Amino acid sequence: MSTKFDDFLNEQLNDVEIRSEYEALQPEHALIQAMIDAGKELLDVITENQYFL
């Protein structure tokens, strides 16, 4: 299912300049997402360990 944002993004990515900037930011976005995921995992571990205290 496509959302309005997905449609907008796909339309914008047809522009070569926008696509190149978007792709240049992908490594930074991947790093940020990895940090968010690690934080969520840490929170899960902390929450699970609170039951044992």
mmCIF entry with sequence, helices, sheets and N, C-alpha, C, O atoms, coordinates in Angstrom:
data_MODEL
# 
_entry.id   MODEL 
# 
_entity.id                         1 
_entity.type                       polymer 
_entity.pdbx_number_of_molecules   1 
# 
_entity_poly.entity_id                      1 
_entity_poly.type                           'polypeptide(L)' 
_entity_poly.nstd_linkage                   no 
_entity_poly.nstd_monomer                   no 
_entity_poly.pdbx_seq_one_letter_code       MSTKFDDFLNEQLNDVEIRSEYEALQPEHALIQAMIDAGKELLDVITENQYFL 
_entity_poly.pdbx_seq_one_letter_code_can   MSTKFDDFLNEQLNDVEIRSEYEALQPEHALIQAMIDAGKELLDVITENQYFL 
_entity_poly.pdbx_strand_id                 A 
# 
loop_
_entity_poly_seq.entity_id 
_entity_poly_seq.num 
_entity_poly_seq.mon_id 
_entity_poly_seq.hetero 
1 1  MET n 
1 2  SER n 
1 3  THR n 
1 4  LYS n 
1 5  PHE n 
1 6  ASP n 
1 7  ASP n 
1 8  PHE n 
1 9  LEU n 
1 10 ASN n 
1 11 GLU n 
1 12 GLN n 
1 13 LEU n 
1 14 ASN n 
1 15 ASP n 
1 16 VAL n 
1 17 GLU n 
1 18 ILE n 
1 19 ARG n 
1 20 SER n 
1 21 GLU n 
1 22 TYR n 
1 23 GLU n 
1 24 ALA n 
1 25 LEU n 
1 26 GLN n 
1 27 PRO n 
1 28 GLU n 
1 29 HIS n 
1 30 ALA n 
1 31 LEU n 
1 32 ILE n 
1 33 GLN n 
1 34 ALA n 
1 35 MET n 
1 36 ILE n 
1 37 ASP n 
1 38 ALA n 
1 39 GLY n 
1 40 LYS n 
1 41 GLU n 
1 42 LEU n 
1 43 LEU n 
1 44 ASP n 
1 45 VAL n 
1 46 ILE n 
1 47 THR n 
1 48 GLU n 
1 49 ASN n 
1 50 GLN n 
1 51 TYR n 
1 52 PHE n 
1 53 LEU n 
# 
_struct_asym.id          A 
_struct_asym.entity_id   1 
# 
loop_
_struct_conf.conf_type_id 
_struct_conf.id 
_struct_conf.pdbx_PDB_helix_id 
_struct_conf.beg_label_comp_id 
_struct_conf.beg_label_asym_id 
_struct_conf.beg_label_seq_id 
_struct_conf.pdbx_beg_PDB_ins_code 
_struct_conf.end_label_comp_id 
_struct_conf.end_label_asym_id 
_struct_conf.end_label_seq_id 
_struct_conf.pdbx_end_PDB_ins_code 
_struct_conf.beg_auth_comp_id 
_struct_conf.beg_auth_asym_id 
_struct_conf.beg_auth_seq_id 
_struct_conf.end_auth_comp_id 
_struct_conf.end_auth_asym_id 
_struct_conf.end_auth_seq_id 
_struct_conf.pdbx_PDB_helix_class 
_struct_conf.details 
_struct_conf.pdbx_PDB_helix_length 
HELX_P HELX_P1 AA1 LYS A 4  ? GLN A 12 ? LYS A 4  GLN A 12 1 ? 9  
HELX_P HELX_P2 AA2 VAL A 16 ? GLN A 50 ? VAL A 16 GLN A 50 1 ? 35 
# 
_struct_conf_type.id          HELX_P 
_struct_conf_type.criteria    ? 
_struct_conf_type.reference   ? 
# 
loop_
_atom_site.group_PDB 
_atom_site.id 
_atom_site.type_symbol 
_atom_site.label_atom_id 
_atom_site.label_alt_id 
_atom_site.label_comp_id 
_atom_site.label_asym_id 
_atom_site.label_entity_id 
_atom_site.label_seq_id 
_atom_site.pdbx_PDB_ins_code 
_atom_site.Cartn_x 
_atom_site.Cartn_y 
_atom_site.Cartn_z 
_atom_site.occupancy 
_atom_site.B_iso_or_equiv 
_atom_site.pdbx_formal_charge 
_atom_site.auth_seq_id 
_atom_site.auth_comp_id 
_atom_site.auth_asym_id 
_atom_site.auth_atom_id 
_atom_site.pdbx_PDB_model_num 
ATOM 1   N N  . MET A 1 1  ? 0.848  -1.182 0.000   1.00 0.00 ? 1  MET A N  1 
ATOM 2   C CA . MET A 1 1  ? 0.000  0.000  0.000   1.00 0.00 ? 1  MET A CA 1 
ATOM 3   C C  . MET A 1 1  ? 0.886  1.234  0.000   1.00 0.00 ? 1  MET A C  1 
ATOM 4   O O  . MET A 1 1  ? 1.798  1.351  0.818   1.00 0.00 ? 1  MET A O  1 
ATOM 5   N N  . SER A 1 2  ? 0.627  2.122  -0.885  1.00 0.00 ? 2  SER A N  1 
ATOM 6   C CA . SER A 1 2  ? 1.408  3.332  -1.015  1.00 0.00 ? 2  SER A CA 1 
ATOM 7   C C  . SER A 1 2  ? 0.743  4.470  -0.252  1.00 0.00 ? 2  SER A C  1 
ATOM 8   O O  . SER A 1 2  ? -0.477 4.637  -0.285  1.00 0.00 ? 2  SER A O  1 
ATOM 9   N N  . THR A 1 3  ? 1.570  5.245  0.431   1.00 0.00 ? 3  THR A N  1 
ATOM 10  C CA . THR A 1 3  ? 1.044  6.402  1.138   1.00 0.00 ? 3  THR A CA 1 
ATOM 11  C C  . THR A 1 3  ? 1.304  7.654  0.317   1.00 0.00 ? 3  THR A C  1 
ATOM 12  O O  . THR A 1 3  ? 2.057  7.630  -0.657  1.00 0.00 ? 3  THR A O  1 
ATOM 13  N N  . LYS A 1 4  ? 0.682  8.726  0.716   1.00 0.00 ? 4  LYS A N  1 
ATOM 14  C CA . LYS A 1 4  ? 0.890  9.980  0.008   1.00 0.00 ? 4  LYS A CA 1 
ATOM 15  C C  . LYS A 1 4  ? 2.357  10.398 0.069   1.00 0.00 ? 4  LYS A C  1 
ATOM 16  O O  . LYS A 1 4  ? 2.900  10.904 -0.913  1.00 0.00 ? 4  LYS A O  1 
ATOM 17  N N  . PHE A 1 5  ? 3.006  10.186 1.228   1.00 0.00 ? 5  PHE A N  1 
ATOM 18  C CA . PHE A 1 5  ? 4.420  10.546 1.332   1.00 0.00 ? 5  PHE A CA 1 
ATOM 19  C C  . PHE A 1 5  ? 5.261  9.706  0.379   1.00 0.00 ? 5  PHE A C  1 
ATOM 20  O O  . PHE A 1 5  ? 6.154  10.230 -0.287  1.00 0.00 ? 5  PHE A O  1 
ATOM 21  N N  . ASP A 1 6  ? 4.986  8.423  0.310   1.00 0.00 ? 6  ASP A N  1 
ATOM 22  C CA . ASP A 1 6  ? 5.743  7.554  -0.604  1.00 0.00 ? 6  ASP A CA 1 
ATOM 23  C C  . ASP A 1 6  ? 5.593  8.024  -2.047  1.00 0.00 ? 6  ASP A C  1 
ATOM 24  O O  . ASP A 1 6  ? 6.555  8.033  -2.814  1.00 0.00 ? 6  ASP A O  1 
ATOM 25  N N  . ASP A 1 7  ? 4.387  8.408  -2.398  1.00 0.00 ? 7  ASP A N  1 
ATOM 26  C CA . ASP A 1 7  ? 4.154  8.926  -3.750  1.00 0.00 ? 7  ASP A CA 1 
ATOM 27  C C  . ASP A 1 7  ? 4.957  10.198 -3.984  1.00 0.00 ? 7  ASP A C  1 
ATOM 28  O O  . ASP A 1 7  ? 5.599  10.362 -5.022  1.00 0.00 ? 7  ASP A O  1 
ATOM 29  N N  . PHE A 1 8  ? 4.910  11.092 -3.008  1.00 0.00 ? 8  PHE A N  1 
ATOM 30  C CA . PHE A 1 8  ? 5.653  12.348 -3.116  1.00 0.00 ? 8  PHE A CA 1 
ATOM 31  C C  . PHE A 1 8  ? 7.151  12.078 -3.232  1.00 0.00 ? 8  PHE A C  1 
ATOM 32  O O  . PHE A 1 8  ? 7.825  12.648 -4.091  1.00 0.00 ? 8  PHE A O  1 
ATOM 33  N N  . LEU A 1 9  ? 7.669  11.209 -2.365  1.00 0.00 ? 9  LEU A N  1 
ATOM 34  C CA . LEU A 1 9  ? 9.097  10.898 -2.389  1.00 0.00 ? 9  LEU A CA 1 
ATOM 35  C C  . LEU A 1 9  ? 9.504  10.306 -3.732  1.00 0.00 ? 9  LEU A C  1 
ATOM 36  O O  . LEU A 1 9  ? 10.505 10.723 -4.315  1.00 0.00 ? 9  LEU A O  1 
ATOM 37  N N  . ASN A 1 10 ? 8.756  9.359  -4.217  1.00 0.00 ? 10 ASN A N  1 
ATOM 38  C CA . ASN A 1 10 ? 9.076  8.752  -5.510  1.00 0.00 ? 10 ASN A CA 1 
ATOM 39  C C  . ASN A 1 10 ? 9.070  9.777  -6.636  1.00 0.00 ? 10 ASN A C  1 
ATOM 40  O O  . ASN A 1 10 ? 9.898  9.722  -7.545  1.00 0.00 ? 10 ASN A O  1 
ATOM 41  N N  . GLU A 1 11 ? 8.137  10.701 -6.567  1.00 0.00 ? 11 GLU A N  1 
ATOM 42  C CA . GLU A 1 11 ? 8.088  11.748 -7.586  1.00 0.00 ? 11 GLU A CA 1 
ATOM 43  C C  . GLU A 1 11 ? 9.329  12.648 -7.492  1.00 0.00 ? 11 GLU A C  1 
ATOM 44  O O  . GLU A 1 11 ? 9.919  13.013 -8.508  1.00 0.00 ? 11 GLU A O  1 
ATOM 45  N N  . GLN A 1 12 ? 9.711  12.996 -6.271  1.00 0.00 ? 12 GLN A N  1 
ATOM 46  C CA . GLN A 1 12 ? 10.874 13.868 -6.086  1.00 0.00 ? 12 GLN A CA 1 
ATOM 47  C C  . GLN A 1 12 ? 12.166 13.175 -6.498  1.00 0.00 ? 12 GLN A C  1 
ATOM 48  O O  . GLN A 1 12 ? 13.089 13.816 -7.001  1.00 0.00 ? 12 GLN A O  1 
ATOM 49  N N  . LEU A 1 13 ? 12.227 11.867 -6.282  1.00 0.00 ? 13 LEU A N  1 
ATOM 50  C CA . LEU A 1 13 ? 13.448 11.132 -6.604  1.00 0.00 ? 13 LEU A CA 1 
ATOM 51  C C  . LEU A 1 13 ? 13.661 10.986 -8.105  1.00 0.00 ? 13 LEU A C  1 
ATOM 52  O O  . LEU A 1 13 ? 14.703 10.488 -8.530  1.00 0.00 ? 13 LEU A O  1 
ATOM 53  N N  . ASN A 1 14 ? 12.709 11.405 -8.902  1.00 0.00 ? 14 ASN A N  1 
ATOM 54  C CA . ASN A 1 14 ? 12.909 11.433 -10.348 1.00 0.00 ? 14 ASN A CA 1 
ATOM 55  C C  . ASN A 1 14 ? 13.872 12.547 -10.748 1.00 0.00 ? 14 ASN A C  1 
ATOM 56  O O  . ASN A 1 14 ? 14.459 12.510 -11.829 1.00 0.00 ? 14 ASN A O  1 
ATOM 57  N N  . ASP A 1 15 ? 14.032 13.540 -9.866  1.00 0.00 ? 15 ASP A N  1 
ATOM 58  C CA . ASP A 1 15 ? 14.977 14.630 -10.101 1.00 0.00 ? 15 ASP A CA 1 
ATOM 59  C C  . ASP A 1 15 ? 16.374 14.128 -9.742  1.00 0.00 ? 15 ASP A C  1 
ATOM 60  O O  . ASP A 1 15 ? 16.600 13.666 -8.623  1.00 0.00 ? 15 ASP A O  1 
ATOM 61  N N  . VAL A 1 16 ? 17.306 14.216 -10.684 1.00 0.00 ? 16 VAL A N  1 
ATOM 62  C CA . VAL A 1 16 ? 18.655 13.668 -10.509 1.00 0.00 ? 16 VAL A CA 1 
ATOM 63  C C  . VAL A 1 16 ? 19.371 14.309 -9.317  1.00 0.00 ? 16 VAL A C  1 
ATOM 64  O O  . VAL A 1 16 ? 20.028 13.606 -8.548  1.00 0.00 ? 16 VAL A O  1 
ATOM 65  N N  . GLU A 1 17 ? 19.257 15.612 -9.152  1.00 0.00 ? 17 GLU A N  1 
ATOM 66  C CA . GLU A 1 17 ? 19.931 16.299 -8.047  1.00 0.00 ? 17 GLU A CA 1 
ATOM 67  C C  . GLU A 1 17 ? 19.372 15.856 -6.702  1.00 0.00 ? 17 GLU A C  1 
ATOM 68  O O  . GLU A 1 17 ? 20.124 15.597 -5.762  1.00 0.00 ? 17 GLU A O  1 
ATOM 69  N N  . ILE A 1 18 ? 18.064 15.772 -6.618  1.00 0.00 ? 18 ILE A N  1 
ATOM 70  C CA . ILE A 1 18 ? 17.442 15.348 -5.359  1.00 0.00 ? 18 ILE A CA 1 
ATOM 71  C C  . ILE A 1 18 ? 17.820 13.908 -5.057  1.00 0.00 ? 18 ILE A C  1 
ATOM 72  O O  . ILE A 1 18 ? 18.147 13.583 -3.915  1.00 0.00 ? 18 ILE A O  1 
ATOM 73  N N  . ARG A 1 19 ? 17.780 13.034 -6.069  1.00 0.00 ? 19 ARG A N  1 
ATOM 74  C CA . ARG A 1 19 ? 18.135 11.634 -5.859  1.00 0.00 ? 19 ARG A CA 1 
ATOM 75  C C  . ARG A 1 19 ? 19.574 11.493 -5.362  1.00 0.00 ? 19 ARG A C  1 
ATOM 76  O O  . ARG A 1 19 ? 19.839 10.696 -4.462  1.00 0.00 ? 19 ARG A O  1 
ATOM 77  N N  . SER A 1 20 ? 20.500 12.255 -5.935  1.00 0.00 ? 20 SER A N  1 
ATOM 78  C CA . SER A 1 20 ? 21.898 12.128 -5.528  1.00 0.00 ? 20 SER A CA 1 
ATOM 79  C C  . SER A 1 20 ? 22.091 12.601 -4.086  1.00 0.00 ? 20 SER A C  1 
ATOM 80  O O  . SER A 1 20 ? 22.857 11.994 -3.338  1.00 0.00 ? 20 SER A O  1 
ATOM 81  N N  . GLU A 1 21 ? 21.412 13.668 -3.692  1.00 0.00 ? 21 GLU A N  1 
ATOM 82  C CA . GLU A 1 21 ? 21.496 14.134 -2.307  1.00 0.00 ? 21 GLU A CA 1 
ATOM 83  C C  . GLU A 1 21 ? 20.861 13.126 -1.349  1.00 0.00 ? 21 GLU A C  1 
ATOM 84  O O  . GLU A 1 21 ? 21.394 12.857 -0.273  1.00 0.00 ? 21 GLU A O  1 
ATOM 85  N N  . TYR A 1 22 ? 19.731 12.581 -1.748  1.00 0.00 ? 22 TYR A N  1 
ATOM 86  C CA . TYR A 1 22 ? 19.031 11.581 -0.939  1.00 0.00 ? 22 TYR A CA 1 
ATOM 87  C C  . TYR A 1 22 ? 19.924 10.360 -0.725  1.00 0.00 ? 22 TYR A C  1 
ATOM 88  O O  . TYR A 1 22 ? 20.046 9.861  0.394   1.00 0.00 ? 22 TYR A O  1 
ATOM 89  N N  . GLU A 1 23 ? 20.539 9.889  -1.791  1.00 0.00 ? 23 GLU A N  1 
ATOM 90  C CA . GLU A 1 23 ? 21.411 8.718  -1.695  1.00 0.00 ? 23 GLU A CA 1 
ATOM 91  C C  . GLU A 1 23 ? 22.670 9.018  -0.891  1.00 0.00 ? 23 GLU A C  1 
ATOM 92  O O  . GLU A 1 23 ? 23.188 8.136  -0.206  1.00 0.00 ? 23 GLU A O  1 
ATOM 93  N N  . ALA A 1 24 ? 23.167 10.246 -0.967  1.00 0.00 ? 24 ALA A N  1 
ATOM 94  C CA . ALA A 1 24 ? 24.354 10.620 -0.196  1.00 0.00 ? 24 ALA A CA 1 
ATOM 95  C C  . ALA A 1 24 ? 24.070 10.594 1.307   1.00 0.00 ? 24 ALA A C  1 
ATOM 96  O O  . ALA A 1 24 ? 24.981 10.377 2.106   1.00 0.00 ? 24 ALA A O  1 
ATOM 97  N N  . LEU A 1 25 ? 22.824 10.811 1.689   1.00 0.00 ? 25 LEU A N  1 
ATOM 98  C CA . LEU A 1 25 ? 22.454 10.814 3.107   1.00 0.00 ? 25 LEU A CA 1 
ATOM 99  C C  . LEU A 1 25 ? 22.142 9.426  3.658   1.00 0.00 ? 25 LEU A C  1 
ATOM 100 O O  . LEU A 1 25 ? 22.006 9.262  4.870   1.00 0.00 ? 25 LEU A O  1 
ATOM 101 N N  . GLN A 1 26 ? 22.028 8.444  2.803   1.00 0.00 ? 26 GLN A N  1 
ATOM 102 C CA . GLN A 1 26 ? 21.641 7.101  3.242   1.00 0.00 ? 26 GLN A CA 1 
ATOM 103 C C  . GLN A 1 26 ? 22.569 6.506  4.312   1.00 0.00 ? 26 GLN A C  1 
ATOM 104 O O  . GLN A 1 26 ? 22.063 5.929  5.275   1.00 0.00 ? 26 GLN A O  1 
ATOM 105 N N  . PRO A 1 27 ? 23.905 6.618  4.192   1.00 0.00 ? 27 PRO A N  1 
ATOM 106 C CA . PRO A 1 27 ? 24.758 6.056  5.249   1.00 0.00 ? 27 PRO A CA 1 
ATOM 107 C C  . PRO A 1 27 ? 24.499 6.698  6.619   1.00 0.00 ? 27 PRO A C  1 
ATOM 108 O O  . PRO A 1 27 ? 24.502 6.015  7.644   1.00 0.00 ? 27 PRO A O  1 
ATOM 109 N N  . GLU A 1 28 ? 24.276 8.008  6.623   1.00 0.00 ? 28 GLU A N  1 
ATOM 110 C CA . GLU A 1 28 ? 23.988 8.689  7.886   1.00 0.00 ? 28 GLU A CA 1 
ATOM 111 C C  . GLU A 1 28 ? 22.655 8.217  8.460   1.00 0.00 ? 28 GLU A C  1 
ATOM 112 O O  . GLU A 1 28 ? 22.544 7.987  9.664   1.00 0.00 ? 28 GLU A O  1 
ATOM 113 N N  . HIS A 1 29 ? 21.659 8.075  7.615   1.00 0.00 ? 29 HIS A N  1 
ATOM 114 C CA . HIS A 1 29 ? 20.358 7.587  8.072   1.00 0.00 ? 29 HIS A CA 1 
ATOM 115 C C  . HIS A 1 29 ? 20.461 6.156  8.596   1.00 0.00 ? 29 HIS A C  1 
ATOM 116 O O  . HIS A 1 29 ? 19.814 5.807  9.583   1.00 0.00 ? 29 HIS A O  1 
ATOM 117 N N  . ALA A 1 30 ? 21.268 5.334  7.942   1.00 0.00 ? 30 ALA A N  1 
ATOM 118 C CA . ALA A 1 30 ? 21.443 3.950  8.390   1.00 0.00 ? 30 ALA A CA 1 
ATOM 119 C C  . ALA A 1 30 ? 22.100 3.913  9.768   1.00 0.00 ? 30 ALA A C  1 
ATOM 120 O O  . ALA A 1 30 ? 21.724 3.108  10.620  1.00 0.00 ? 30 ALA A O  1 
ATOM 121 N N  . LEU A 1 31 ? 23.073 4.781  9.981   1.00 0.00 ? 31 LEU A N  1 
ATOM 122 C CA . LEU A 1 31 ? 23.740 4.851  11.291  1.00 0.00 ? 31 LEU A CA 1 
ATOM 123 C C  . LEU A 1 31 ? 22.761 5.290  12.367  1.00 0.00 ? 31 LEU A C  1 
ATOM 124 O O  . LEU A 1 31 ? 22.720 4.705  13.449  1.00 0.00 ? 31 LEU A O  1 
ATOM 125 N N  . ILE A 1 32 ? 21.982 6.303  12.080  1.00 0.00 ? 32 ILE A N  1 
ATOM 126 C CA . ILE A 1 32 ? 20.994 6.787  13.049  1.00 0.00 ? 32 ILE A CA 1 
ATOM 127 C C  . ILE A 1 32 ? 19.976 5.700  13.358  1.00 0.00 ? 32 ILE A C  1 
ATOM 128 O O  . ILE A 1 32 ? 19.609 5.509  14.518  1.00 0.00 ? 32 ILE A O  1 
ATOM 129 N N  . GLN A 1 33 ? 19.514 4.983  12.331  1.00 0.00 ? 33 GLN A N  1 
ATOM 130 C CA . GLN A 1 33 ? 18.546 3.909  12.560  1.00 0.00 ? 33 GLN A CA 1 
ATOM 131 C C  . GLN A 1 33 ? 19.157 2.796  13.407  1.00 0.00 ? 33 GLN A C  1 
ATOM 132 O O  . GLN A 1 33 ? 18.477 2.225  14.259  1.00 0.00 ? 33 GLN A O  1 
ATOM 133 N N  . ALA A 1 34 ? 20.436 2.482  13.180  1.00 0.00 ? 34 ALA A N  1 
ATOM 134 C CA . ALA A 1 34 ? 21.111 1.465  13.979  1.00 0.00 ? 34 ALA A CA 1 
ATOM 135 C C  . ALA A 1 34 ? 21.202 1.901  15.442  1.00 0.00 ? 34 ALA A C  1 
ATOM 136 O O  . ALA A 1 34 ? 21.050 1.078  16.345  1.00 0.00 ? 34 ALA A O  1 
ATOM 137 N N  . MET A 1 35 ? 21.446 3.179  15.676  1.00 0.00 ? 35 MET A N  1 
ATOM 138 C CA . MET A 1 35 ? 21.503 3.691  17.049  1.00 0.00 ? 35 MET A CA 1 
ATOM 139 C C  . MET A 1 35 ? 20.130 3.611  17.716  1.00 0.00 ? 35 MET A C  1 
ATOM 140 O O  . MET A 1 35 ? 20.029 3.258  18.891  1.00 0.00 ? 35 MET A O  1 
ATOM 141 N N  . ILE A 1 36 ? 19.092 3.934  16.979  1.00 0.00 ? 36 ILE A N  1 
ATOM 142 C CA . ILE A 1 36 ? 17.729 3.844  17.515  1.00 0.00 ? 36 ILE A CA 1 
ATOM 143 C C  . ILE A 1 36 ? 17.394 2.399  17.855  1.00 0.00 ? 36 ILE A C  1 
ATOM 144 O O  . ILE A 1 36 ? 16.850 2.118  18.923  1.00 0.00 ? 36 ILE A O  1 
ATOM 145 N N  . ASP A 1 37 ? 17.717 1.484  16.948  1.00 0.00 ? 37 ASP A N  1 
ATOM 146 C CA . ASP A 1 37 ? 17.436 0.064  17.177  1.00 0.00 ? 37 ASP A CA 1 
ATOM 147 C C  . ASP A 1 37 ? 18.194 -0.454 18.393  1.00 0.00 ? 37 ASP A C  1 
ATOM 148 O O  . ASP A 1 37 ? 17.642 -1.210 19.193  1.00 0.00 ? 37 ASP A O  1 
ATOM 149 N N  . ALA A 1 38 ? 19.460 -0.052 18.537  1.00 0.00 ? 38 ALA A N  1 
ATOM 150 C CA . ALA A 1 38 ? 20.263 -0.485 19.685  1.00 0.00 ? 38 ALA A CA 1 
ATOM 151 C C  . ALA A 1 38 ? 19.664 0.056  20.980  1.00 0.00 ? 38 ALA A C  1 
ATOM 152 O O  . ALA A 1 38 ? 19.624 -0.646 21.991  1.00 0.00 ? 38 ALA A O  1 
ATOM 153 N N  . GLY A 1 39 ? 19.203 1.295  20.950  1.00 0.00 ? 39 GLY A N  1 
ATOM 154 C CA . GLY A 1 39 ? 18.568 1.879  22.132  1.00 0.00 ? 39 GLY A CA 1 
ATOM 155 C C  . GLY A 1 39 ? 17.309 1.131  22.521  1.00 0.00 ? 39 GLY A C  1 
ATOM 156 O O  . GLY A 1 39 ? 17.055 0.911  23.706  1.00 0.00 ? 39 GLY A O  1 
ATOM 157 N N  . LYS A 1 40 ? 16.521 0.739  21.533  1.00 0.00 ? 40 LYS A N  1 
ATOM 158 C CA . LYS A 1 40 ? 15.302 -0.031 21.807  1.00 0.00 ? 40 LYS A CA 1 
ATOM 159 C C  . LYS A 1 40 ? 15.644 -1.386 22.407  1.00 0.00 ? 40 LYS A C  1 
ATOM 160 O O  . LYS A 1 40 ? 14.979 -1.839 23.339  1.00 0.00 ? 40 LYS A O  1 
ATOM 161 N N  . GLU A 1 41 ? 16.679 -2.039 21.878  1.00 0.00 ? 41 GLU A N  1 
ATOM 162 C CA . GLU A 1 41 ? 17.092 -3.334 22.422  1.00 0.00 ? 41 GLU A CA 1 
ATOM 163 C C  . GLU A 1 41 ? 17.579 -3.179 23.853  1.00 0.00 ? 41 GLU A C  1 
ATOM 164 O O  . GLU A 1 41 ? 17.268 -4.007 24.709  1.00 0.00 ? 41 GLU A O  1 
ATOM 165 N N  . LEU A 1 42 ? 18.336 -2.129 24.116  1.00 0.00 ? 42 LEU A N  1 
ATOM 166 C CA . LEU A 1 42 ? 18.825 -1.881 25.478  1.00 0.00 ? 42 LEU A CA 1 
ATOM 167 C C  . LEU A 1 42 ? 17.664 -1.635 26.421  1.00 0.00 ? 42 LEU A C  1 
ATOM 168 O O  . LEU A 1 42 ? 17.660 -2.143 27.542  1.00 0.00 ? 42 LEU A O  1 
ATOM 169 N N  . LEU A 1 43 ? 16.694 -0.877 25.989  1.00 0.00 ? 43 LEU A N  1 
ATOM 170 C CA . LEU A 1 43 ? 15.521 -0.616 26.809  1.00 0.00 ? 43 LEU A CA 1 
ATOM 171 C C  . LEU A 1 43 ? 14.770 -1.909 27.105  1.00 0.00 ? 43 LEU A C  1 
ATOM 172 O O  . LEU A 1 43 ? 14.286 -2.099 28.220  1.00 0.00 ? 43 LEU A O  1 
ATOM 173 N N  . ASP A 1 44 ? 14.667 -2.792 26.126  1.00 0.00 ? 44 ASP A N  1 
ATOM 174 C CA . ASP A 1 44 ? 14.019 -4.081 26.342  1.00 0.00 ? 44 ASP A CA 1 
ATOM 175 C C  . ASP A 1 44 ? 14.756 -4.891 27.397  1.00 0.00 ? 44 ASP A C  1 
ATOM 176 O O  . ASP A 1 44 ? 14.126 -5.497 28.263  1.00 0.00 ? 44 ASP A O  1 
ATOM 177 N N  . VAL A 1 45 ? 16.100 -4.907 27.332  1.00 0.00 ? 45 VAL A N  1 
ATOM 178 C CA . VAL A 1 45 ? 16.904 -5.657 28.303  1.00 0.00 ? 45 VAL A CA 1 
ATOM 179 C C  . VAL A 1 45 ? 16.733 -5.066 29.692  1.00 0.00 ? 45 VAL A C  1 
ATOM 180 O O  . VAL A 1 45 ? 16.566 -5.802 30.664  1.00 0.00 ? 45 VAL A O  1 
ATOM 181 N N  . ILE A 1 46 ? 16.774 -3.752 29.794  1.00 0.00 ? 46 ILE A N  1 
ATOM 182 C CA . ILE A 1 46 ? 16.618 -3.096 31.095  1.00 0.00 ? 46 ILE A CA 1 
ATOM 183 C C  . ILE A 1 46 ? 15.240 -3.397 31.667  1.00 0.00 ? 46 ILE A C  1 
ATOM 184 O O  . ILE A 1 46 ? 15.111 -3.697 32.853  1.00 0.00 ? 46 ILE A O  1 
ATOM 185 N N  . THR A 1 47 ? 14.222 -3.320 30.839  1.00 0.00 ? 47 THR A N  1 
ATOM 186 C CA . THR A 1 47 ? 12.858 -3.583 31.288  1.00 0.00 ? 47 THR A CA 1 
ATOM 187 C C  . THR A 1 47 ? 12.711 -5.030 31.757  1.00 0.00 ? 47 THR A C  1 
ATOM 188 O O  . THR A 1 47 ? 12.086 -5.286 32.786  1.00 0.00 ? 47 THR A O  1 
ATOM 189 N N  . GLU A 1 48 ? 13.279 -5.969 31.015  1.00 0.00 ? 48 GLU A N  1 
ATOM 190 C CA . GLU A 1 48 ? 13.202 -7.377 31.401  1.00 0.00 ? 48 GLU A CA 1 
ATOM 191 C C  . GLU A 1 48 ? 13.919 -7.610 32.726  1.00 0.00 ? 48 GLU A C  1 
ATOM 192 O O  . GLU A 1 48 ? 13.445 -8.378 33.563  1.00 0.00 ? 48 GLU A O  1 
ATOM 193 N N  . ASN A 1 49 ? 15.055 -6.954 32.920  1.00 0.00 ? 49 ASN A N  1 
ATOM 194 C CA . ASN A 1 49 ? 15.841 -7.163 34.142  1.00 0.00 ? 49 ASN A CA 1 
ATOM 195 C C  . ASN A 1 49 ? 15.198 -6.521 35.352  1.00 0.00 ? 49 ASN A C  1 
ATOM 196 O O  . ASN A 1 49 ? 15.523 -6.904 36.476  1.00 0.00 ? 49 ASN A O  1 
ATOM 197 N N  . GLN A 1 50 ? 14.310 -5.572 35.183  1.00 0.00 ? 50 GLN A N  1 
ATOM 198 C CA . GLN A 1 50 ? 13.639 -4.946 36.326  1.00 0.00 ? 50 GLN A CA 1 
ATOM 199 C C  . GLN A 1 50 ? 12.737 -5.947 37.030  1.00 0.00 ? 50 GLN A C  1 
ATOM 200 O O  . GLN A 1 50 ? 12.479 -5.809 38.226  1.00 0.00 ? 50 GLN A O  1 
ATOM 201 N N  . TYR A 1 51 ? 12.254 -6.952 36.307  1.00 0.00 ? 51 TYR A N  1 
ATOM 202 C CA . TYR A 1 51 ? 11.394 -7.953 36.913  1.00 0.00 ? 51 TYR A CA 1 
ATOM 203 C C  . TYR A 1 51 ? 12.168 -8.854 37.868  1.00 0.00 ? 51 TYR A C  1 
ATOM 204 O O  . TYR A 1 51 ? 11.575 -9.478 38.749  1.00 0.00 ? 51 TYR A O  1 
ATOM 205 N N  . PHE A 1 52 ? 13.491 -8.927 37.700  1.00 0.00 ? 52 PHE A N  1 
ATOM 206 C CA . PHE A 1 52 ? 14.290 -9.801 38.528  1.00 0.00 ? 52 PHE A CA 1 
ATOM 207 C C  . PHE A 1 52 ? 14.857 -9.104 39.759  1.00 0.00 ? 52 PHE A C  1 
ATOM 208 O O  . PHE A 1 52 ? 15.485 -9.747 40.600  1.00 0.00 ? 52 PHE A O  1 
ATOM 209 N N  . LEU A 1 53 ? 14.647 -7.814 39.870  1.00 0.00 ? 53 LEU A N  1 
ATOM 210 C CA . LEU A 1 53 ? 15.176 -7.067 41.028  1.00 0.00 ? 53 LEU A CA 1 
ATOM 211 C C  . LEU A 1 53 ? 14.266 -7.150 42.214  1.00 0.00 ? 53 LEU A C  1 
ATOM 212 O O  . LEU A 1 53 ? 14.564 -6.580 43.263  1.00 0.00 ? 53 LEU A O  1 
# 
